[in-house]
Every structure is written in structure tokens, then in C-alpha cells.
């Protein structure tokens, strides 16, 4: 008996305020047979939305292309602003093997979608992660350095900014897009009981790998004036080596040293079942933890 094959796609869009735009992108994705939207998360402060969908290797690429096409139609990077780093309307689109699929299948799909986006939508595309065409493009943060505004001035003038697909000039409205393949990543944020960005920066610097902190942790500080709080916003790129539990304990210890504390945990998108346990859920101060946040819940 043939086993069902699933690939997950977790695109990030540079829109978190006009929810009708995200509705339209979801409608475009859902129009493809054998593809299911599993989750959506929008944040007005970040001005960013994450949509999680899954489907067969044969169909997932078509849904991904339609999502990028709709985002390019409805999001204008010339007027877009938010707290989260970004270079395009569809900022990043990773393909993830989650059930009976391989990383190579995801790499092949990522490259095929990137080629089509470049040729048909005239958007510059950079490949990252396991699909990267060169070592210096494996990390998303390296490609996105300087964000949309810097890329506008550097693409077409600096050789290291030549895209893998599409024109060697910015698409002023849609920006550029990063497409790739990776293992499951967890977008995990911790709010701190202080509006002091110096403390948030100190903690973010202490835990992120690039500053000599915890392996496989990317972290930036963000101010939330409406909450009178700051946030350590993180990507855990290998949760099996450095877990959310490890990170929360480290942040809590650093908070104590700065006379503050973590007040709430937040997940963006879905997580694998083996990434959470009862002990973590109790310690992490979620407002609520829903079973629907587990990927396997949707694939059962």
C-alpha cells in the first residue's frame, strides 16, 4: 500500500494588518486540489503573516506560486513598514519534508518554483537553506541583510546581490523573494516585563548563536510600546539540539540578572509534536496552548 506523501510550506508575507489580503492569499492556495491550509498567524506590530499549508509533492509547488503571485498583486513594498526584517511581499518561502518525503524533493520543488517566479512574475529570487546555490546564501539573515531598502540600491550594482532567478533589478512593488528548503524550524517569541530595549538587546545577543550564544538560535529584540514590553523574537533552526525549553530557561535566567522576567511565550506557525511536552507548556507562560498548533494534529 502506497503511503501518503506530504510536504509543508511555510511562507512569510509582509502584511499583518490588512487581513483581507491574507484571506485572498489563502483563497489562492486553497484553490489547488490536494493542498490544505493548516494555520495562519498575523501580527500587526511585525506587519507580517505566516501561513502554513501542506500537500503532495506534485501539487505544493503550484499552490506556492499562486500565493506569491497574489501577494505581489496586493502588497506594495514601497509603502510597507513593520518591525520584522523583510525584502519582499512574499519575504521567504521554505519547503519542509514532513511525511514520507525527502529533503531532495523539497530542494527540487523550491528551485522549480523559484525559476517560475523569476520568469513569469519578474521578481528576483534568492535560494537559501538546503536549496542554496552557494554557501553564503544558506542563511536567510545573510540574504536579507539591509532589508528591502538596501537591496533596492545594491541589486544590479553589487555582484553578491545577483539573484538566482529573475531580473537583476528590484521589483519595486513586490521586492524580492527568498525560496528554499529546510528542516522544521520553530518561530518562538518571549515577551519580557520591561520596555527597556537595552535589556532585550543584551538577552538577544547572549542567546543567539552568531554572537557566541546557543547553537541553532537566531534572535532579535523588538519593542512593543502598546504593551510596555519588549520581545526576544527567535527562530530555532534545530529544535532537537536546542529546544524551546532550553531557550526559555536561558532567557529566564538572563531576565533575572537584569531584574525583569519573561511574561508570555508565543508561537508563530506550527510545531512538531516532539518539540513540546507538559513541563515546557507549564513553564513557558502561554496564554493558552492549543492542540491545533501541533503539525501532526492536522495530518492525522
Steps between C-alpha positions, in 0.01 A plus 500: 500500500638840399554744783369853472777757445491851647719804462443803721537858375528790745510831310536832683321799347572866569144579605349457845244781516271462200361156571297505180831476314593184690150363435559548127837322514345210691222480240762472225683221685178312577398499133761230431369143552679281757637806684371600843557817701591392855558829680519878466655755735501877449671766709429871452814622680725278291272568199555140404293187447603136494286246315564129541369262235578145397445285197635238268835556327310521170271785611683703765706698248194620310341626822822675598521682167139620524569632852801701380303629201212620719734661755679688219164629382377621840809605702704808409849501650540869418256584780537194727653549844520279809729379775602176329791489251381444141601536135178418320124456494557126529807535716598137539350170387654179636399145405528244781489118478251381762355163397652234271693765306866593469700819516602451138137504392459832682815639338374405154162664562658815646723545196214436257274754673784754519567467127132548417466804730803664342389434144125559525465756779830685438592489868866440598529176696777382732537133595583417863531212745557159345401646161767772511717536191802618702613469864459868589129478418410212727395737780187709445634785714804541270280537192263739676773723644406866460142407409299625202635854510867394478428235237338766281832685478732197491336259257634557151811674633662240727590150370409330830144628458437332163189283550484131416194554282317798358623849406813652650298800614243551773130458436399825668154377597570138590863537607693172491423152629707236678402140423660187641483169679569427864419275792222604740570839658324643803416870514487563873467835678526596867355825634692669781354704786701807404490764226878541529650412162849490651394198704327334205808557281730364770293181533462454122875540453576257782287217361546520124761274343655770282601691816647194669180388671282191459548283192230517234334808653436822308366790710415868470348746752173679422322779690123482553406846634127420519580218742778692675710191438782372283529167324779261418394376156667173401538233239614160630649334195573166667254450788629149571842638590381822667141473621245764593539381858875568485439845359229597749720400794792700360284809442346471848847484657619804304181688591564436869849645465341817358222524762221408261318182394343323201124562501368309198605255231372517143522257209478611139376216283499130589745279687583127486349289778838405643592868548267550799417315820285574806793636700583756231138608454468567875825694534478704180204724599283456192164673528362174366656205319283347228529146355451660156851648531645150452573406137403137546157603629414606142651196329326237712 
